[in-house]
Amino acid sequence: MKEQKKEEELQEEVEQVEGAAEEQAEKIQVIEETTSEPVEQHVEEEPVKEELPRKLEAQPKQIGAPIPGRMESLKAFILECKRVLRVTKKPDKQEFITIVKISSIGMAVIGVVGFLVHFAKELLF
């Protein structure tokens, strides 16, 4: 609810800034149509502030979630574990055999690569 209200306020401020820019563009267009002199001479010498509204400046600081403490991290971890345990299921025989095959192939590949690296080191150094 708060986020939606903040977004609406920010949207209103953006619309105000865009409206002011459109008004300046219209003024320049009217001046160009009525005179043949350069526009820079007729534009009001109003300091151009390219500052962001305060709410827009503060927004990037609020983007990330606050850094949780140890208790919040522990609670989040426990909730995540519960969620994972609810989703998981016991594999059937075919899935289990497939997992064992893939795991053994992976361990064998890592072992062979480790052996080759160790063997190359012994030969070269």
SEDO-575420 format. One record per atom (N, C-alpha, C): residue in three letters; atom name; x, y, z. Coordinates in Angstrom, 1 decimal. Layout:
% SEDO-575420
VOPA / ALA / CA / X / Y / Z
...
% end
This chain:
% SEDO-575420
VOPA / MET / N / 0.8 / -1.2 / 0.0
VOPA / MET / CA / 0.0 / 0.0 / 0.0
VOPA / MET / C / 0.9 / 1.3 / 0.0
VOPA / LYS / N / 1.9 / 1.2 / 0.9
VOPA / LYS / CA / 2.8 / 2.4 / 1.0
VOPA / LYS / C / 3.6 / 2.6 / -0.3
VOPA / GLU / N / 4.0 / 1.4 / -0.9
VOPA / GLU / CA / 4.8 / 1.5 / -2.1
VOPA / GLU / C / 3.9 / 2.1 / -3.3
VOPA / GLN / N / 2.7 / 1.7 / -3.3
VOPA / GLN / CA / 1.8 / 2.2 / -4.4
VOPA / GLN / C / 1.6 / 3.7 / -4.2
VOPA / LYS / N / 1.4 / 4.2 / -3.0
VOPA / LYS / CA / 1.3 / 5.6 / -2.7
VOPA / LYS / C / 2.5 / 6.4 / -3.1
VOPA / LYS / N / 3.7 / 5.8 / -2.8
VOPA / LYS / CA / 5.0 / 6.4 / -3.1
VOPA / LYS / C / 5.1 / 6.5 / -4.6
VOPA / GLU / N / 4.8 / 5.4 / -5.3
VOPA / GLU / CA / 4.9 / 5.4 / -6.8
VOPA / GLU / C / 3.9 / 6.4 / -7.4
VOPA / GLU / N / 2.7 / 6.6 / -6.8
VOPA / GLU / CA / 1.8 / 7.6 / -7.4
VOPA / GLU / C / 2.4 / 9.0 / -7.1
VOPA / GLU / N / 3.0 / 9.3 / -6.0
VOPA / GLU / CA / 3.5 / 10.6 / -5.7
VOPA / GLU / C / 4.7 / 10.9 / -6.6
VOPA / LEU / N / 5.6 / 9.9 / -6.9
VOPA / LEU / CA / 6.7 / 10.0 / -7.8
VOPA / LEU / C / 6.2 / 10.3 / -9.2
VOPA / GLN / N / 5.2 / 9.6 / -9.6
VOPA / GLN / CA / 4.6 / 9.7 / -10.9
VOPA / GLN / C / 4.1 / 11.1 / -11.1
VOPA / GLU / N / 3.4 / 11.7 / -10.1
VOPA / GLU / CA / 2.9 / 13.1 / -10.1
VOPA / GLU / C / 4.1 / 14.0 / -10.3
VOPA / GLU / N / 5.1 / 13.8 / -9.5
VOPA / GLU / CA / 6.3 / 14.7 / -9.6
VOPA / GLU / C / 6.9 / 14.7 / -11.0
VOPA / VAL / N / 7.0 / 13.5 / -11.6
VOPA / VAL / CA / 7.6 / 13.3 / -12.9
VOPA / VAL / C / 6.7 / 14.0 / -13.9
VOPA / GLU / N / 5.4 / 13.9 / -13.8
VOPA / GLU / CA / 4.5 / 14.6 / -14.7
VOPA / GLU / C / 4.6 / 16.1 / -14.6
VOPA / GLN / N / 4.8 / 16.6 / -13.4
VOPA / GLN / CA / 5.0 / 18.1 / -13.2
VOPA / GLN / C / 6.3 / 18.5 / -13.9
VOPA / VAL / N / 7.4 / 17.8 / -13.7
VOPA / VAL / CA / 8.6 / 18.1 / -14.4
VOPA / VAL / C / 8.5 / 18.1 / -15.9
VOPA / GLU / N / 7.8 / 17.1 / -16.4
VOPA / GLU / CA / 7.6 / 17.0 / -17.8
VOPA / GLU / C / 6.7 / 18.1 / -18.3
VOPA / GLY / N / 5.7 / 18.5 / -17.5
VOPA / GLY / CA / 4.8 / 19.6 / -17.9
VOPA / GLY / C / 5.6 / 20.9 / -18.0
VOPA / ALA / N / 6.5 / 21.1 / -17.0
VOPA / ALA / CA / 7.4 / 22.3 / -17.1
VOPA / ALA / C / 8.3 / 22.4 / -18.3
VOPA / ALA / N / 8.8 / 21.2 / -18.6
VOPA / ALA / CA / 9.7 / 21.1 / -19.8
VOPA / ALA / C / 8.9 / 21.4 / -21.1
VOPA / GLU / N / 7.7 / 20.9 / -21.2
VOPA / GLU / CA / 6.8 / 21.2 / -22.3
VOPA / GLU / C / 6.5 / 22.7 / -22.4
VOPA / GLU / N / 6.2 / 23.3 / -21.3
VOPA / GLU / CA / 5.9 / 24.8 / -21.3
VOPA / GLU / C / 7.1 / 25.5 / -21.8
VOPA / GLN / N / 8.3 / 25.2 / -21.4
VOPA / GLN / CA / 9.5 / 25.9 / -21.9
VOPA / GLN / C / 9.7 / 25.7 / -23.4
VOPA / ALA / N / 9.4 / 24.5 / -23.9
VOPA / ALA / CA / 9.5 / 24.2 / -25.3
VOPA / ALA / C / 8.5 / 25.0 / -26.1
VOPA / GLU / N / 7.3 / 25.2 / -25.5
VOPA / GLU / CA / 6.2 / 26.0 / -26.2
VOPA / GLU / C / 6.7 / 27.4 / -26.2
VOPA / LYS / N / 7.2 / 28.0 / -25.1
VOPA / LYS / CA / 7.7 / 29.3 / -25.1
VOPA / LYS / C / 8.7 / 29.6 / -26.2
VOPA / ILE / N / 9.7 / 28.7 / -26.3
VOPA / ILE / CA / 10.7 / 28.8 / -27.3
VOPA / ILE / C / 10.2 / 28.8 / -28.7
VOPA / GLN / N / 9.2 / 27.9 / -28.9
VOPA / GLN / CA / 8.6 / 27.8 / -30.2
VOPA / GLN / C / 7.9 / 29.1 / -30.6
VOPA / VAL / N / 7.1 / 29.7 / -29.6
VOPA / VAL / CA / 6.4 / 30.9 / -29.9
VOPA / VAL / C / 7.4 / 32.0 / -30.2
VOPA / ILE / N / 8.5 / 32.1 / -29.5
VOPA / ILE / CA / 9.5 / 33.2 / -29.7
VOPA / ILE / C / 10.1 / 33.0 / -31.1
VOPA / GLU / N / 10.4 / 31.7 / -31.5
VOPA / GLU / CA / 11.0 / 31.5 / -32.8
VOPA / GLU / C / 10.1 / 31.9 / -33.9
VOPA / GLU / N / 8.8 / 31.7 / -33.7
VOPA / GLU / CA / 7.8 / 32.0 / -34.7
VOPA / GLU / C / 7.6 / 33.5 / -34.9
VOPA / THR / N / 7.7 / 34.3 / -33.8
VOPA / THR / CA / 7.4 / 35.7 / -33.8
VOPA / THR / C / 8.6 / 36.5 / -34.2
VOPA / THR / N / 9.8 / 36.1 / -33.9
VOPA / THR / CA / 11.0 / 36.9 / -34.2
VOPA / THR / C / 12.0 / 36.1 / -35.0
VOPA / SER / N / 12.9 / 36.9 / -35.6
VOPA / SER / CA / 14.0 / 36.2 / -36.3
VOPA / SER / C / 15.3 / 36.2 / -35.5
VOPA / GLU / N / 15.3 / 36.8 / -34.3
VOPA / GLU / CA / 16.5 / 36.9 / -33.5
VOPA / GLU / C / 16.7 / 35.5 / -32.8
VOPA / PRO / N / 17.9 / 35.3 / -32.4
VOPA / PRO / CA / 18.2 / 34.0 / -31.7
VOPA / PRO / C / 17.3 / 33.8 / -30.5
VOPA / VAL / N / 17.0 / 32.6 / -30.2
VOPA / VAL / CA / 16.1 / 32.3 / -29.1
VOPA / VAL / C / 16.8 / 32.6 / -27.8
VOPA / GLU / N / 18.1 / 32.5 / -27.7
VOPA / GLU / CA / 18.8 / 32.7 / -26.4
VOPA / GLU / C / 18.6 / 34.0 / -25.8
VOPA / GLN / N / 18.3 / 35.1 / -26.7
VOPA / GLN / CA / 18.1 / 36.4 / -26.1
VOPA / GLN / C / 16.8 / 36.6 / -25.5
VOPA / HIS / N / 15.8 / 35.8 / -25.9
VOPA / HIS / CA / 14.4 / 36.0 / -25.3
VOPA / HIS / C / 14.1 / 35.0 / -24.2
VOPA / VAL / N / 14.8 / 34.0 / -24.1
VOPA / VAL / CA / 14.5 / 33.0 / -23.0
VOPA / VAL / C / 14.8 / 33.7 / -21.7
VOPA / GLU / N / 13.9 / 33.5 / -20.8
VOPA / GLU / CA / 14.0 / 34.1 / -19.5
VOPA / GLU / C / 15.3 / 33.5 / -18.8
VOPA / GLU / N / 16.0 / 34.4 / -18.1
VOPA / GLU / CA / 17.2 / 34.0 / -17.5
VOPA / GLU / C / 16.9 / 33.5 / -16.1
VOPA / GLU / N / 16.2 / 32.4 / -16.1
VOPA / GLU / CA / 15.8 / 31.7 / -14.9
VOPA / GLU / C / 16.8 / 30.6 / -14.7
VOPA / PRO / N / 17.4 / 30.5 / -13.5
VOPA / PRO / CA / 18.4 / 29.4 / -13.3
VOPA / PRO / C / 17.8 / 28.0 / -13.6
VOPA / VAL / N / 18.5 / 27.3 / -14.4
VOPA / VAL / CA / 18.0 / 26.0 / -14.7
VOPA / VAL / C / 18.5 / 25.0 / -13.7
VOPA / LYS / N / 17.6 / 24.5 / -12.9
VOPA / LYS / CA / 17.9 / 23.5 / -11.9
VOPA / LYS / C / 17.7 / 22.1 / -12.4
VOPA / GLU / N / 18.7 / 21.4 / -12.5
VOPA / GLU / CA / 18.6 / 20.0 / -13.0
VOPA / GLU / C / 18.6 / 19.1 / -11.8
VOPA / GLU / N / 18.1 / 19.5 / -10.7
VOPA / GLU / CA / 18.1 / 18.7 / -9.5
VOPA / GLU / C / 16.8 / 17.8 / -9.5
VOPA / LEU / N / 17.0 / 16.7 / -9.0
VOPA / LEU / CA / 15.9 / 15.8 / -8.9
VOPA / LEU / C / 15.0 / 16.2 / -7.7
VOPA / PRO / N / 13.8 / 15.9 / -7.7
VOPA / PRO / CA / 13.0 / 16.1 / -6.5
VOPA / PRO / C / 13.5 / 15.3 / -5.4
VOPA / ARG / N / 13.3 / 15.7 / -4.2
VOPA / ARG / CA / 13.8 / 15.1 / -3.0
VOPA / ARG / C / 13.4 / 13.6 / -2.9
VOPA / LYS / N / 12.2 / 13.3 / -3.2
VOPA / LYS / CA / 11.7 / 11.9 / -3.2
VOPA / LYS / C / 12.4 / 11.1 / -4.2
VOPA / LEU / N / 12.7 / 11.6 / -5.4
VOPA / LEU / CA / 13.5 / 10.8 / -6.3
VOPA / LEU / C / 14.9 / 10.6 / -5.9
VOPA / GLU / N / 15.5 / 11.6 / -5.2
VOPA / GLU / CA / 16.9 / 11.4 / -4.7
VOPA / GLU / C / 16.9 / 10.4 / -3.7
VOPA / ALA / N / 15.9 / 10.3 / -2.9
VOPA / ALA / CA / 15.9 / 9.3 / -1.8
VOPA / ALA / C / 15.6 / 7.9 / -2.2
VOPA / GLN / N / 14.9 / 7.8 / -3.4
VOPA / GLN / CA / 14.4 / 6.5 / -3.8
VOPA / GLN / C / 15.6 / 5.5 / -4.0
VOPA / PRO / N / 16.7 / 5.8 / -4.7
VOPA / PRO / CA / 17.7 / 4.8 / -4.9
VOPA / PRO / C / 18.2 / 4.2 / -3.5
VOPA / LYS / N / 18.1 / 5.0 / -2.5
VOPA / LYS / CA / 18.6 / 4.4 / -1.2
VOPA / LYS / C / 17.6 / 3.4 / -0.7
VOPA / GLN / N / 16.3 / 3.4 / -1.1
VOPA / GLN / CA / 15.3 / 2.5 / -0.6
VOPA / GLN / C / 15.1 / 1.3 / -1.5
VOPA / ILE / N / 15.8 / 1.2 / -2.6
VOPA / ILE / CA / 15.6 / 0.1 / -3.6
VOPA / ILE / C / 15.9 / -1.2 / -3.0
VOPA / GLY / N / 17.0 / -1.4 / -2.4
VOPA / GLY / CA / 17.4 / -2.7 / -1.8
VOPA / GLY / C / 16.7 / -2.9 / -0.5
VOPA / ALA / N / 16.4 / -4.1 / -0.1
VOPA / ALA / CA / 15.8 / -4.4 / 1.2
VOPA / ALA / C / 16.8 / -4.1 / 2.3
VOPA / PRO / N / 16.4 / -3.7 / 3.4
VOPA / PRO / CA / 17.3 / -3.4 / 4.5
VOPA / PRO / C / 18.1 / -4.7 / 4.8
VOPA / ILE / N / 19.3 / -4.5 / 5.3
VOPA / ILE / CA / 20.2 / -5.6 / 5.6
VOPA / ILE / C / 19.7 / -6.3 / 6.8
VOPA / PRO / N / 19.3 / -7.6 / 6.6
VOPA / PRO / CA / 18.8 / -8.3 / 7.8
VOPA / PRO / C / 19.8 / -8.7 / 8.8
VOPA / GLY / N / 19.3 / -8.8 / 10.0
VOPA / GLY / CA / 20.2 / -9.2 / 11.1
VOPA / GLY / C / 20.3 / -10.7 / 11.1
VOPA / ARG / N / 21.0 / -11.2 / 12.1
VOPA / ARG / CA / 21.3 / -12.7 / 12.1
VOPA / ARG / C / 20.0 / -13.4 / 12.3
VOPA / MET / N / 19.1 / -12.9 / 13.2
VOPA / MET / CA / 17.8 / -13.6 / 13.5
VOPA / MET / C / 16.9 / -13.7 / 12.2
VOPA / GLU / N / 16.9 / -12.5 / 11.5
VOPA / GLU / CA / 16.1 / -12.5 / 10.3
VOPA / GLU / C / 16.6 / -13.4 / 9.2
VOPA / SER / N / 17.9 / -13.5 / 9.1
VOPA / SER / CA / 18.6 / -14.4 / 8.2
VOPA / SER / C / 18.3 / -15.8 / 8.5
VOPA / LEU / N / 18.3 / -16.2 / 9.8
VOPA / LEU / CA / 18.1 / -17.5 / 10.2
VOPA / LEU / C / 16.6 / -17.9 / 10.0
VOPA / LYS / N / 15.7 / -17.0 / 10.3
VOPA / LYS / CA / 14.3 / -17.2 / 10.0
VOPA / LYS / C / 14.0 / -17.4 / 8.5
VOPA / ALA / N / 14.6 / -16.6 / 7.7
VOPA / ALA / CA / 14.4 / -16.7 / 6.2
VOPA / ALA / C / 15.0 / -18.0 / 5.8
VOPA / PHE / N / 16.1 / -18.5 / 6.3
VOPA / PHE / CA / 16.7 / -19.7 / 5.9
VOPA / PHE / C / 15.8 / -20.9 / 6.3
VOPA / ILE / N / 15.3 / -20.8 / 7.5
VOPA / ILE / CA / 14.4 / -21.9 / 7.9
VOPA / ILE / C / 13.1 / -22.0 / 7.1
VOPA / LEU / N / 12.5 / -20.8 / 6.8
VOPA / LEU / CA / 11.4 / -20.8 / 5.9
VOPA / LEU / C / 11.7 / -21.4 / 4.5
VOPA / GLU / N / 12.9 / -21.0 / 4.0
VOPA / GLU / CA / 13.3 / -21.5 / 2.7
VOPA / GLU / C / 13.4 / -23.1 / 2.7
VOPA / CYS / N / 14.0 / -23.6 / 3.8
VOPA / CYS / CA / 14.2 / -25.0 / 4.0
VOPA / CYS / C / 12.8 / -25.7 / 4.0
VOPA / LYS / N / 11.9 / -25.1 / 4.8
VOPA / LYS / CA / 10.5 / -25.7 / 4.8
VOPA / LYS / C / 9.9 / -25.8 / 3.5
VOPA / ARG / N / 10.0 / -24.7 / 2.7
VOPA / ARG / CA / 9.5 / -24.6 / 1.4
VOPA / ARG / C / 10.0 / -25.7 / 0.5
VOPA / VAL / N / 11.4 / -25.8 / 0.5
VOPA / VAL / CA / 12.0 / -26.8 / -0.3
VOPA / VAL / C / 11.6 / -28.2 / 0.1
VOPA / LEU / N / 11.4 / -28.5 / 1.4
VOPA / LEU / CA / 11.0 / -29.8 / 1.8
VOPA / LEU / C / 9.6 / -30.2 / 1.4
VOPA / ARG / N / 8.7 / -29.1 / 1.4
VOPA / ARG / CA / 7.4 / -29.3 / 0.9
VOPA / ARG / C / 7.3 / -29.7 / -0.6
VOPA / VAL / N / 8.2 / -29.1 / -1.3
VOPA / VAL / CA / 8.2 / -29.3 / -2.8
VOPA / VAL / C / 8.8 / -30.6 / -3.2
VOPA / THR / N / 9.8 / -31.0 / -2.5
VOPA / THR / CA / 10.5 / -32.3 / -2.9
VOPA / THR / C / 9.7 / -33.5 / -2.7
VOPA / LYS / N / 10.1 / -34.5 / -3.4
VOPA / LYS / CA / 9.4 / -35.8 / -3.3
VOPA / LYS / C / 10.4 / -36.9 / -3.4
VOPA / LYS / N / 10.1 / -38.1 / -3.0
VOPA / LYS / CA / 11.0 / -39.2 / -3.0
VOPA / LYS / C / 11.1 / -39.7 / -4.5
VOPA / PRO / N / 12.3 / -39.8 / -5.0
VOPA / PRO / CA / 12.4 / -40.3 / -6.4
VOPA / PRO / C / 12.1 / -41.8 / -6.6
VOPA / ASP / N / 11.5 / -42.1 / -7.7
VOPA / ASP / CA / 11.2 / -43.5 / -8.0
VOPA / ASP / C / 12.5 / -44.2 / -8.4
VOPA / LYS / N / 12.5 / -45.5 / -8.6
VOPA / LYS / CA / 13.7 / -46.3 / -8.9
VOPA / LYS / C / 14.4 / -45.8 / -10.1
VOPA / GLN / N / 13.7 / -45.4 / -11.2
VOPA / GLN / CA / 14.4 / -45.0 / -12.4
VOPA / GLN / C / 15.1 / -43.6 / -12.2
VOPA / GLU / N / 14.4 / -42.7 / -11.5
VOPA / GLU / CA / 15.1 / -41.4 / -11.3
VOPA / GLU / C / 16.3 / -41.6 / -10.4
VOPA / PHE / N / 16.2 / -42.5 / -9.4
VOPA / PHE / CA / 17.4 / -42.7 / -8.5
VOPA / PHE / C / 18.5 / -43.3 / -9.3
VOPA / ILE / N / 18.3 / -44.3 / -10.2
VOPA / ILE / CA / 19.4 / -44.8 / -11.0
VOPA / ILE / C / 20.0 / -43.8 / -11.9
VOPA / THR / N / 19.2 / -42.9 / -12.5
VOPA / THR / CA / 19.7 / -41.9 / -13.3
VOPA / THR / C / 20.6 / -40.9 / -12.5
VOPA / ILE / N / 20.1 / -40.5 / -11.3
VOPA / ILE / CA / 20.9 / -39.6 / -10.5
VOPA / ILE / C / 22.2 / -40.3 / -10.1
VOPA / VAL / N / 22.2 / -41.5 / -9.8
VOPA / VAL / CA / 23.5 / -42.2 / -9.4
VOPA / VAL / C / 24.4 / -42.3 / -10.6
VOPA / LYS / N / 23.9 / -42.6 / -11.8
VOPA / LYS / CA / 24.8 / -42.6 / -13.0
VOPA / LYS / C / 25.4 / -41.3 / -13.2
VOPA / ILE / N / 24.6 / -40.2 / -13.2
VOPA / ILE / CA / 25.1 / -38.9 / -13.5
VOPA / ILE / C / 26.2 / -38.5 / -12.5
VOPA / SER / N / 25.9 / -38.7 / -11.2
VOPA / SER / CA / 26.8 / -38.4 / -10.2
VOPA / SER / C / 28.1 / -39.2 / -10.3
VOPA / SER / N / 28.0 / -40.5 / -10.6
VOPA / SER / CA / 29.3 / -41.2 / -10.8
VOPA / SER / C / 30.1 / -40.8 / -11.9
VOPA / ILE / N / 29.4 / -40.4 / -13.0
VOPA / ILE / CA / 30.2 / -39.9 / -14.2
VOPA / ILE / C / 30.9 / -38.6 / -13.8
VOPA / GLY / N / 30.2 / -37.7 / -13.1
VOPA / GLY / CA / 30.8 / -36.5 / -12.7
VOPA / GLY / C / 32.0 / -36.7 / -11.8
VOPA / MET / N / 31.9 / -37.6 / -10.8
VOPA / MET / CA / 33.0 / -37.8 / -10.0
VOPA / MET / C / 34.2 / -38.4 / -10.7
VOPA / ALA / N / 33.9 / -39.3 / -11.7
VOPA / ALA / CA / 34.9 / -39.9 / -12.4
VOPA / ALA / C / 35.7 / -38.9 / -13.3
VOPA / VAL / N / 34.9 / -38.0 / -13.9
VOPA / VAL / CA / 35.5 / -36.9 / -14.7
VOPA / VAL / C / 36.4 / -36.0 / -13.9
VOPA / ILE / N / 35.9 / -35.6 / -12.7
VOPA / ILE / CA / 36.7 / -34.8 / -11.8
VOPA / ILE / C / 38.0 / -35.5 / -11.4
VOPA / GLY / N / 37.8 / -36.8 / -11.1
VOPA / GLY / CA / 39.0 / -37.6 / -10.6
VOPA / GLY / C / 40.0 / -37.7 / -11.7
VOPA / VAL / N / 39.6 / -38.0 / -13.0
VOPA / VAL / CA / 40.5 / -38.1 / -14.1
VOPA / VAL / C / 41.3 / -36.8 / -14.4
VOPA / VAL / N / 40.5 / -35.7 / -14.3
VOPA / VAL / CA / 41.1 / -34.4 / -14.5
VOPA / VAL / C / 42.2 / -34.1 / -13.4
VOPA / GLY / N / 41.8 / -34.4 / -12.2
VOPA / GLY / CA / 42.7 / -34.2 / -11.1
VOPA / GLY / C / 44.0 / -35.1 / -11.2
VOPA / PHE / N / 43.8 / -36.3 / -11.6
VOPA / PHE / CA / 45.0 / -37.2 / -11.9
VOPA / PHE / C / 45.9 / -36.7 / -13.0
VOPA / LEU / N / 45.3 / -36.2 / -14.1
VOPA / LEU / CA / 46.1 / -35.7 / -15.2
VOPA / LEU / C / 46.8 / -34.4 / -14.8
VOPA / VAL / N / 46.2 / -33.6 / -14.0
VOPA / VAL / CA / 46.9 / -32.4 / -13.6
VOPA / VAL / C / 48.1 / -32.8 / -12.7
VOPA / HIS / N / 47.8 / -33.7 / -11.7
VOPA / HIS / CA / 48.9 / -34.1 / -10.8
VOPA / HIS / C / 50.0 / -34.8 / -11.6
VOPA / PHE / N / 49.7 / -35.7 / -12.6
VOPA / PHE / CA / 50.6 / -36.4 / -13.4
VOPA / PHE / C / 51.5 / -35.4 / -14.2
VOPA / ALA / N / 50.8 / -34.4 / -14.8
VOPA / ALA / CA / 51.5 / -33.4 / -15.6
VOPA / ALA / C / 52.5 / -32.6 / -14.7
VOPA / LYS / N / 52.1 / -32.3 / -13.5
VOPA / LYS / CA / 52.9 / -31.5 / -12.6
VOPA / LYS / C / 54.2 / -32.3 / -12.2
VOPA / GLU / N / 54.0 / -33.6 / -12.0
VOPA / GLU / CA / 55.1 / -34.5 / -11.7
VOPA / GLU / C / 56.1 / -34.6 / -12.8
VOPA / LEU / N / 55.6 / -34.7 / -14.0
VOPA / LEU / CA / 56.5 / -34.8 / -15.2
VOPA / LEU / C / 57.2 / -33.5 / -15.5
VOPA / LEU / N / 56.5 / -32.4 / -15.4
VOPA / LEU / CA / 57.1 / -31.1 / -15.8
VOPA / LEU / C / 58.0 / -30.4 / -14.7
VOPA / PHE / N / 57.7 / -30.7 / -13.4
VOPA / PHE / CA / 58.4 / -30.0 / -12.4
VOPA / PHE / C / 59.2 / -30.9 / -11.5
% end
